[in-house]
Amino acid sequence: MLLPSLTERSRGRVSFINCRSWRVRLLLFSLFISNPAIAQERDSVSHWGFSASISPGRLIVMDNYQKRWQRKKQTMAFAVEANHTELPSDNNPYASDFNYPLISFGAKLSLNDITMHRSPDPAWGMAQEVDYDSWMGNVLTAYATFTRTIYRQRHWSFDYSLGTGISYAEHKYSNGNNIDNELIGSRFLVYFTCGLHATYRFARQWGVMGGVEFYHHSNGALNRPNKGANIVGPVVGVRYMPYYDEVLNGAKTATASTKQFNRYWFVNIGASIGAKTLNEDWQLTQFHTHPDSARYRTGRFRMYTAYALQADVMWRYARRWATGLGADLFYGTYADRVKEVEPLLMRQEEPLKVSPWSWGLALKHHVYYGNLSAQMSLGYYLYRHMGTNAKEVEQPYYERIGVHYSFPRLGGLTIGACVKAHLTKADLTELIISYPLSL
């Protein structure tokens, strides 16, 4: 290989030198690694990779109610992601504790062959059959995922992933042309996904990936209907991984995870404001409203606010985890509307009990990565009276899951978004602000 040397001005021409000389090679290598700009560019690129995948999935029928009107269930999803990882040389203790995870930003297009049709049934009340099948429609999603490698060696790696995002639905419920689409009630949706994967590295920077993934679309009860679409299926794809060798070799000698973490107790005080539409209003307009009424099977519902306070005692026993027990107090402004609608649903077999107040105890768990955290809880109502319909569609226990960001300069003040649900069925979507008090 020939490379031009410095211009010999005295001769007025360019000469060439043979790069096979070991002295020249050593000189060029020294210049390359000592050039800060080149080294920084190479290091920056090595933090990033990308992946592309395809996933043929199938809609999960969640209960007998859905089974009676669900028809086609197939879907095909295509996704592309940009993947970022911290390297062992970055000395990030969170990255070390999580075995150098991938933080990914992606886009997914779900092409859905999912249809619904209600046949005549006395249980549908005043709802009338239509002469077409309703279609869920295609969905475009922008999302972020956290992928943690469980095991990594020269050729094989195994991981799990969790992610969330925002979706846009091509079609939603409409009493004009999509009247049996109980899955999707609004254009903009909340997206959640999780998966298990195995990757085989067939080249230094390339791998093929296979696994199984689950993902969910719903509107967080901000409109009706909100049955939600739950889809599961295999996934296959390709990954570009310029960081793989450095992570594989450097993780063995990294010192970040050896940094001492001081365990501590803290009290987490929080307040939230949420929004929801009522399942009672949906039931009323679907099955107890005459077809001549303007409200017959409508897709427009009033939104109600809900408030909550929480006080949790948490034990942060590791840099990445904290677990504890908390008390939750809820107040729903929609209680009077429930009192008004319940008699119209003709379900009272006992005296109607409705109170805007509810409270319960919950197990709480936080997962930290820097200033970001995922916060989850599983609670049990010790007091809740929200009418007969609530007894049918809710459970005595509730779940909350959300993503939060803390501000160290504000003493750890945390702001987050959360979905509260009953047996995975969304009850409301809320914004939470909380403050930790160290013990």
N, C-alpha and C positions, 0 to 999 in steps of 0.2 A: 504494500500500500504506500502511495506517495502523497506527501503533504507539503504545501508551499511553505518555505521558510520566510524569514523577514526579508524585505526588499533590500537588495544590495544597491544602494543609491549610486555608489561609485561606478558600477557597471551598467546602470540604467536598465536592468532587467531583473526578473524574478528567477531565483534558482530553486532547486528542490533538494530535499534530503530524504534518505531512506529511513522510514519509521521502524524498520526492523532492528535498528540499533537499540540496545537495552537502555542506553543513556537517554535517548530521546523519549522512549516510552516512560521511563521514570520521571523525566521532566514534565511531560504532559499530564501524567497521573497526579503529580504533586500540585500542578497548577489547578487541576480540576477540583481536587478535594479541598484546596486552600481558598478557592474562590467562594466567598460567602453567598453571593447571589445564586450561583449554580447549585451549591449545597442546599440552600434554603428552598429553591424551586423543586429539587429532587425530593426533599423531605416532605414538602407540602403535598406533592402528588402522591407520595406513598401512603398518605393518610386516607385517600379516597379510592373507592372502587365503584362498580356498578353491577346491577343484575337485571335480568329480564326473565319472566316466567309466564307460564300458561297454566290455567287451573280449570278443568272440567268439573263442575260441582252439581249438587242436587239440593233443592230446598227441603228443609226439615219440617215435617208436619208436627206441630207442637201438641195438639190435643184433638179430641173427637169433634169439637166444634169446627176447627179448621178442616179436618178430614172430610167433612160433609160438603164443602164447596171448592176444595183445592183440586185442580185438574193437572196440567203439565207442571213439571218441577225442575227441568233442566236449565243449566246456565253454563256459560263459558267466560272466564275472566282472563284478561291480559294485563300484566303489570310490568312497570320499569321502575328501578330504584337507584338513587345515588347513595352509596354507603360510606360512612365515615367512622374511623376508629382511632382511638388514642393508642400510641405506640409505647412499648416499655421505656423507651428513652425519654418520654414525656413525663415520667414519674407522677402519673395521676393515680392517687390511691383508690379512687372509685373504680377506675378502669381496671386496675390490678385485681381488686376484690371481685369484680364481675368477669374476670378472665378476658379482658379486652373485648367488650361487646361492640356490635355495630349499631350506630344511630343512623337510621335510613329515612330518606324523604322520597316518597314515591307517588305514582299515579296509577290508578287501576280503572280499566273499562270492563264492566260486566254486561255481557250480551245475554239477556234473559229470555228463555222460552218458558215463561211461568204464567199460567193462566188460571182463572177462577170463574166459577159459575154456580149460582144458587138455583137449585131445583125447588119446585113447590113443596112446602112443608108447613104443617100447622104451627110448628115452633117459630116460624119466621113472622108470625103475627100478620100485620098489614103489608109487609114487604111483598112486592110482586116480582115474578120472574121476568127477565128481559130476554130478547132473542139473539144475544151475542155473548161471547166469552170476554171477560175483562182481562187485561194484560198488565202485568207489573211494570214492564218497560225496562229499558236499559239504564244503567247507573254509572256515572263518572265520579271517581273518588280521589281526593288529595289527602295523603295521610303521612304519618310518621310511625316508625316501628323501632322497638328496642330488641335486638337479637343477641342472646347470650349463648356462647359456645360452652357446651357441657364437657366435651372431649375433643381434643385436637392432636393429631399426629401428622406425619409427613404427607400422607395421601388422603386420609379420612378425617372428617370433623362432623360433630353432631350438635345441634342447637335447638333452642326454643325461642319463639318470638311473641311479643305482645305489641299491639299498636292501636292507634285511634286516629280519627280524621273527620273530614266533612265531605258529604256526598251531594251530588245533584241528580235528581231522578227525572228521566225523560217524560214519564207519565205518572200521574198520581190519581188518587180517588176522584171521581167526578160522577155526580148523579145524572149527567147527560150522556156520557159515552164510556164510563169506566166504573160502573156502579157496584160491581162485586169485588173490586180491588180493595180488600180490607188490609192488605199488607202495608201499603204506602199511602199516607195521607197528606204529604206535603212535598214540595220540590227539594228543599234542603233537609238533609238527614244527618244523624250522628252515625259514625262508623266505628266498629270495634272488630279487631281480629286477633287471633292467636294461632300458632302453628308449631309443628315439630318437623325438623328437616335433617337430612344427611347430605353431605357434600363430598364428592370424590374429586381430588385435584389431579387432573390428567396432564397438566403442564405447570410450569413454575408459577404463573400468575392466573391460571384459569381453572375453573372447576365446574362440574355439573351437579345440580342440586335436585333432590326429590324429597317428597314428604307429604304431609296432610295438613290442611288449613281449615279453620272455621272463621266465618265473618258474619257480621250482623249489621243490618240497616234498620233504623227507626228514627222517629222524630222526637224522642224523649218526652212524649205526651204533650207536646206543644200544639198539637192539632189531632183531629180524629179523621179517619181510623188510625190506629197505631198498633196493629198486630205485630208488625215488624217482620223482616225477612231474615231467616237464619239459614245459612248455607254452609255445607261442608263438602270437601272433595280433595282428591289428590292434586299435587302441584309439582311441576317439573320446570327446570330453568337452567340458566348458565350464569356463573358469577365470575367477574374479573376482580382479582384479589392481589394487587401489587404489594400489599402490606403483609402477606401471609408468612413469608420466611422470617421477617423481622419479629413478628409476634410469636411465632413458633419457637424461635431460638432465644429471643430476649425475655420471654416470660419465665424461663427457667432461672434466670439470674436477676430479674427485676427486684428492686428493693422497696418499691412503693408500698406494697402490702404489709411490709414489716413495721411500718410506722405505727407507733402505739396509738390506740384509740381509747379514750377514757369513757367508759360506760357511765350513763347517768339516767336519772328519772326526770320527767318533766310533766307539767300539766298543760294540756292543749285546750285553750278556750276559743270557741268559734261561734260565728253567727252567719246565717245565710238567708238569702231571699230567692225564692223559686217561682216558677210559673207552670201552669198545667191547664189542660182542658178536661172536662168530666166525662168519664165513661157512662155516667147516668144520662147525660145529654145525648150521647151517641145511641144508647139503647132506646131512648124515647123517640128520636127521629127515625131510627131504622125500623122499629117494629111496632110502635104505638102511635104513629102519625098517618093520617089518611093520605092516599096518593094525590088528592086534589089540593093538599096544603102546600104552601110555599116552602115549608120546613121539611117536607117529606124527603127523607134520606139525604139531607143536606151535607155539605162538606165544610161548612163554616160554623165555628163554635166560639163562644166567649172564652177568653183566657182569664184564669184566676191566679192570684198570688198566694204564696205560702211562705211561712217564716219558720226558722228553726234556730235553736241554741244548742250548743254541745259543750260538755266538759269531760275531758278524757285524761286519765292517768296513764302515762306511757313510759315504757322502759326501753331506752335505746341501748341495746346490748351489742350492737355492731355498727360500723360506719354506715352500712347500707340498710339496716333494718331497725324498726321499733315496733313493739307490740304492746297492747294495753286494753283497758276496759273503760267504757265511757257511758254517759247518760245523755240521751237526746230528747229534747222537748220540741214538739211541732205545733204550729198553729195554722189552720187552713181557713182562709176567708170564704171558702165555698160551702161551708156547712149549711147556711140558710138555703142555698140553691138545692142542696141535697134533700133538705126537708120538703122543699116545694115539688121536686120531681118524683121522689119515691112513691107517693100515693098514686101517681099517674102510671107507674110501672106495674101496679097491682101485684106486689110481691109481699105485702105485709102479712106475715103469719103470727107476728107478735108485736107488742108495742114498739113503735119506732124510736130508736135511740140515736141521736146525732149530737155530737159535741165538736167544736172547732179544735179542741185540745187533744193531743196524743202524746204519749211519752213511752220510752223504752230504754232498755239496756243493750249495749252492743259490744262485741269484740272488735277491736280496731287494729289495723296493721298498715304501716307505712314502709314504702320501699324508696330509698334515696339514691340519686345519682347527681352529685353536685347540689345545685340549688333546686333541681327538679325532683318531684316526688310523685309517686302514685299512692293514693290513699284509699283503703278499702275497709268496709265494715259490714258485719252481719249482726243484725239486731233483732230483738224480740219485744213486741208491744206488751207493756204491762197495763196500759190503758189506751183504748181506742174504740170510739163509737162513731161510725160514719155511715150507718144505715145498712139495709138488707143487701143492696147490690154490692157494697164493699165486702161483705162477708163472703159473697160468691166469687168475686174476682181477685180479692186480696188474700194474703196469708197472714197468720199472726206474726210472722217474721218479715223483715225488710232488709234490703241491701243498698249500700251506697258505694259508688266507685267514681273516682275522679282524678284529674291531673292538676298538680299544684306547683306554684313557683314561690320560693322564699327570697326575701331581701335581707341579707346579712347586715347591711348598714341600718336597717330599721329594727334591729334586734331579733331578726328571724320572722318578721311579719310575713304571712303566707296568703296568697290569693289563688283561688282555684275554681274550676268548673266541675260539677258533679251530677250524676244521674242517680236518683233514688228510685228503687224498683221493688216489686213484690214478685218473687219467684221469676226473676228476669223480665217481668212485664213492667215497663217504665211507669212510674207514678208521677214524677215531675223532674224538671231540670233546674238546677240551682247554682248560684254563684256563692262561694264561701270565702270569708276572710277569717283568719285564725291567728292566734299569737301563742307561742310556747313560753311557759314560765319554768325555768330550770329549778329543780329541787336539789 
